Structure formats: C-alpha cells, structure tokens
Amino acid sequence: MAVQVGILGATGAVGQRFIQLLDGHPTFEIAALTASESSAGKTYREAAKWRVETQIPEEIAEMEVGATTPEAVSDDVDLLFSSLPSSVASEVEPEFLEAGHIISSNSLNDRMADDVPLTIPEINPDHLGLIEVQRDNRGWDGALIKNPNCSTITMVPTLAALDEFGLDRVDVTTLQAVSGAGYSGVTSMEIIDNAIPHIGGEESKMESESRKLLGGFDGAELSMHESTVNASCNRIPTLDGHLESLFVDLADEPTPEEARAAMREYPGADLPSAPEQLIHVFGDDEPDRPQPRMDRSRENGMQISAGGVASTDSGLKYNCLAHNTIRGAAGASLLNGELLVEGGWI
Ligand SMILES: N[C@@H](CC=O)C(=O)O
C-alpha cells in the first residue's frame, strides 16, 4: 500500500529535492504540494522555478499547489515533509500537528526541544520513542520529527563511529557550498573569488545538535553526549557538498587504521533510501579525497565520505563530506519518514 505524502514548502530549493528523491519511491506517493498564498491555485510548473538538474516529473508539474494550511491538505495524507523557512514553520507546523498530521521536518525550529526527536536513522533511531512524550506534553495526535542541519549531518556519522574509542572533544572547520544558503542566499558578487568566514547561527547548531544526536534516551528523557564540540563555519564557492576538517580527541587513542575500520564498518539502515554503506572511507593512497565535485553524489547523494585520517598529539584528524541538500536536507527528512513507517508510527 502506498503511503500518501505531502510537501510543505514544495517550491523552494529543498522542496524541489524532495520531489526529485520521491520520484519512483517504492512506497511514498506525492499527494499534496503546498507553498505560499501567491502560489496557491497554480500548477507546480507555474509556481516553481525548477533548479534541480533532473526534469520535473510530468505528473508533479501538472499538480495544483495548495496553501500551507491544514484545511488545504486532505486528512488522507499520511506523512508531511516540511522544508519551510523556520520563521514560517514555527507558526504553521503546530497547526498541522494539532490537526493530527505527522511531520518529518528539515526546518530549524524545535530541533533542540526536549520532546522532539532529532534523528539520523543510522545513528539514533531509538529517539523516535520521544514521540510518546511529545504527544503527552503537547496534547496533539500528530507527531513532529526533525533532522539536523546539513553541516551537522556531514560529521555526526563519523563521530558516532569513533565514539567506541571514547569521544572527548571535536574541533571542526567547515567549507560549505552555496546551495546551503538557499537560492540567491549568497550573491555571485559576494562569493566568486572569495570565501566568507561566517554563516549566521551555523556554529552553535553544529555544537548543540551533534551532542543531542549522540546522546542517550532512557525511554522518557534525553541526555546530551558529554563531549565538547567547537565549530568554525565558512562559505566557499562550491555548488553542493559540504567539506569539513575535524580534529578529535579520543580517550582510547586508536590508530588511523582502527579509526578507518570503525567508520567503514559502522552499520547502515535497512531503509529504501539509505546507502548500502553509510561511510565511504578513503585510504592513505588517496589523501586528496573526499572532494565536493567528485564525491557528493555517491550512492545517490546519500553516502558520507571520509578521508585523510591521521594521528595528532591528542587524537586524530580527518576530512568528511556530504551532499548538503540531499543527505543534509531532503534526503535526511525522507529517511526519517521511512524510519517512521518502519517503526509503525504511520
Ligand atoms: N545551514 C546550512 C544549510 C545546509 O545546506 C548552510 O548554510 O550551508
């Protein structure tokens, strides 16, 4: 049986990635597309300036776009994906939740709320149990689940793999693609021949979300992971794919070989859109990988890459990379939607 899904904020950059990733999905069928009032009533083709490298699926191009209100979305829709700007999402998502909808959201609001699961299916699927706590607290029948920010998703799988060695401290510097800022987020005059050493709010997101993802859940409450995470975030003129350089302190001082093996062997998830292998790890013979253009599309853009693993005085250093608008945004919400189905929440 197909699961009927809707996309809130379907015309934006991440909304378009949802449409691309849902095309041909084995269980999810798009039944609703919403956008701002000015797009409501138009066909998707009229409402959206399509910017993804594949074509708009024909049946989606002709679908009518609705307003982003619970009244405009049929009760038959089983799952909503949200890629709304957080200022809109913080107003509108509660209205859908009170109307009983289940939302897998990429938006920033509520990611750090104590009763909202922030999940990466391969890392902390057990945190979905927070939905019961959320329903008790908020008194709604719906459910809200969030995925982390793209730059957090890029590094956390590698940290989860290394945590078996006792993760104490992480210092990360990012080189983030322009698509992370959304369409026209950074102008060509600002970014060509340049790098911008500031992305508003990004550092604190990486520092807090990563510790929630790696933290524990005892069935009632979450606890944050005890490590210290320091982030420095930079915008560079790549189109897609966030590259990050990490220095990590690990209590057990693994060798680079042991660290590479832990990352390679870290288990994936048995979900339709999950990569076969979560982390692709480059060896010493390819010290210049991963690279955004070469490695962001591995396993349909859903795989994380790591490389350059080497020892330091207090631990290890390495680089990692992920496709920010696929694995780091729409693909992350999609996987969380698949996790909700697998867990019987839908
Ligand atoms: N906040 C991120 C979004 C991810 O792609 C960024 O600015 O890059």
The ligand as an SDF file (V2000), in Angstrom:
LIG
                    3D

  8  7  0  0  0  0  0  0  0  0999 V2000
   22.6890   25.9770    7.1390 N   0  0  0  0  0  0  0  0  0  0  0  0
   23.3060   25.2670    6.0640 C   0  0  0  0  0  0  0  0  0  0  0  0
   22.2640   24.6280    5.2000 C   0  0  0  0  0  0  0  0  0  0  0  0
   22.7130   23.3320    4.6190 C   0  0  0  0  0  0  0  0  0  0  0  0
   22.9090   23.1180    3.4030 O   0  0  0  0  0  0  0  0  0  0  0  0
   24.1840   26.1700    5.2560 C   0  0  0  0  0  0  0  0  0  0  0  0
   24.0560   27.3900    5.4160 O   0  0  0  0  0  0  0  0  0  0  0  0
   25.0070   25.6810    4.4890 O   0  0  0  0  0  0  0  0  0  0  0  0
  1  2  1  0
  2  3  1  0
  2  6  1  0
  3  4  1  0
  4  5  2  0
  6  7  2  0
  6  8  1  0
M  END
$$$$
